[in-house]
Amino acid sequence: MKLEEEKEGCECKKHKHREEKEYKDLITRLNRIEGQVRGIKGMVENECYCVEILTQVLAVQSALNGFNKKLLENHIKTCVVDDIKAGNEEVVEELLNTLQKIMK
């Protein structure tokens, strides 16, 4: 895992190199979610029944929750573990703060 403080052309404060498998899995999930959101937009444009749209919104929320779980799992197994091994225990506080935000 490689973290960089600044990367040109990106608004991120830190960066992480992801292994090919992890990267592909996350991108596949995001592409699926993006397609679902476009589908919901089409449903609104086509004046679909509210309950049908709400059902699809719930599916997107579930997919986003799945994405968050996978990303959080990867983060803990790589970033957090590596930082703790390197003596940076501040990462634990960062993780706790992140979990608080996710659980709202």
VOGU-3710 file (C-alpha; in Angstrom, 3 decimals, decimal comma):
1> mkleeekegc> 0,000/0,000/0,000  1,310/3,419/-0,911  -0,106/6,625/0,522  0,856/9,957/-0,962  -0,020/13,289/0,643  -0,900/15,192/-2,568  -1,626/14,015/-6,089  -1,796/16,463/-8,966  -5,277/17,181/-10,304  -7,086/15,546/-7,385
11> eckkhkhree> -8,867/17,091/-4,420  -8,003/14,165/-2,130  -5,744/14,829/0,843  -4,246/11,334/0,783  -3,975/8,643/-1,865  -3,763/4,864/-1,720  -2,580/2,468/-4,388  -5,031/-0,422/-4,630  -4,210/-3,887/-5,858  -5,829/-4,784/-9,203
21> keykdlitrl> -8,440/-7,132/-7,687  -9,583/-4,598/-5,081  -9,653/-1,794/-7,664  -11,722/-3,825/-10,147  -14,185/-4,924/-7,457  -14,769/-1,367/-6,242  -15,109/0,045/-9,772  -17,535/-2,747/-10,746  -19,687/-1,955/-7,729  -19,632/1,777/-8,495
31> nriegqvrgi> -20,493/1,195/-12,155  -23,472/-0,906/-11,106  -24,632/1,791/-8,673  -24,185/4,470/-11,318  -26,368/2,455/-13,680  -29,012/2,028/-11,001  -29,077/5,792/-10,357  -29,429/6,487/-14,080  -32,305/3,995/-14,092  -34,024/5,857/-11,268
41> kgmvenecyc> -33,619/9,125/-13,157  -35,258/7,482/-16,162  -38,100/6,266/-13,990  -38,747/9,810/-12,752  -38,555/11,160/-16,300  -41,023/8,468/-17,432  -43,370/9,284/-14,553  -43,165/5,846/-12,979  -45,187/5,100/-9,867  -43,606/6,385/-6,629
51> veiltqvlav> -43,414/2,984/-4,923  -41,526/1,515/-7,878  -39,007/4,368/-7,721  -38,660/4,034/-3,941  -37,969/0,316/-4,352  -35,106/1,116/-6,717  -33,774/3,805/-4,373  -33,651/1,185/-1,609  -31,669/-1,081/-3,933  -29,151/1,729/-4,543
61> qsalngfnkk> -28,853/2,394/-0,811  -28,218/-1,298/-0,233  -25,568/-1,336/-2,969  -23,888/1,729/-1,448  -23,902/0,043/1,961  -22,245/-2,991/0,390  -19,644/-0,741/-1,234  -18,966/0,958/2,116  -18,570/-2,393/3,889  -16,080/-3,637/1,297
71> llenhiktcv> -14,101/-0,377/1,272  -14,051/-0,268/5,080  -12,884/-3,891/5,248  -10,064/-3,158/2,798  -9,155/0,018/4,704  -8,885/-1,781/8,033  -6,895/-4,702/6,587  -4,402/-2,432/4,805  -4,227/1,227/5,823  -5,112/0,839/9,493
81> vddikagnee> -2,966/-2,250/10,076  0,009/-0,735/8,238  -0,249/2,563/10,146  -0,448/0,795/13,511  2,574/-1,359/12,617  4,424/1,860/11,701  3,587/3,332/15,110  0,870/5,717/13,918  -1,919/4,986/16,365  -3,779/8,182/15,378
91> vveellntlq> -5,304/6,075/12,615  -7,487/4,397/15,258  -9,099/7,726/16,147  -9,559/8,465/12,438  -11,267/5,076/12,006  -13,559/5,680/14,983  -14,552/9,092/13,611  -15,242/7,557/10,216  -17,402/4,833/11,756  -19,397/7,482/13,631
101> kimk> -20,106/9,269/10,329  -21,079/6,044/8,556  -23,442/5,013/11,345  -25,481/8,249/11,366
//
